[in-house]
């Protein structure tokens, strides 16, 4: 039986000063930004093209 099945995270004390700032909750999330659909589509086309031009890339469907 593995001991890893019984491990649990410890609760973080929010009053502790040892917590790095990047691990603290952020309250400044804004979900109101509008998405420029054309820019997003163009971005993913470039990503897809870049992936297909990668010499190490292959499709699993080719197997």
N, C-alpha and C positions, 0 to 999 in steps of 0.2 A: 504494500500500500504506500503510495507516494505522500510525502508530507506537504507537497505543494497544494494538495486538495484542501488543506486545512488552514492555509495562510489567509490572512485578512489584512486590509489596509488599516492603518491607525487613523483615527479621527484627527484632523489638524486643528490645533488650538488657534482660533482667529485672533487672539490677543497676543500671540507670540510675535516677536520681532525678527525671528529667524526665517520667515517666509519671504522668498524673493518676490519682488514686485510683479514679475511676469506670471507668477502663480496665484496672484490675488484676483478676485473677480473684477471684471470691468463692467462699468455701468454705462459706457458711452457707445453702445451699439445702436446704429441707425439702420433701419430696414426700409426707409422711405426713398432711397435712391432709385431713380428710373434707369432701366437697362436700355441701352441703345442696341436694338436687335441686329441691325446691320453690322455694327462693329463686332458684336459677339459672334455672329455667323462667320465673318471674315477671319476673325482670330482662330476659330476652330478649323476652318479650312486650311490655314497656314500650319496649324499644329498637325493636322492629319497629313498634309503634304510632307512636312518635315519628318514625321515618323516613317512614312513610306520610302523616303529617300535615305534613311539610315541604313548603312551597309549591314548592320547586325540585326535588322528587323526581319521578321518572317511572320507569316500568317499561319495560325494553327490549322486553318482549313486546307493548307497546302500539303499537310501530312497525309 
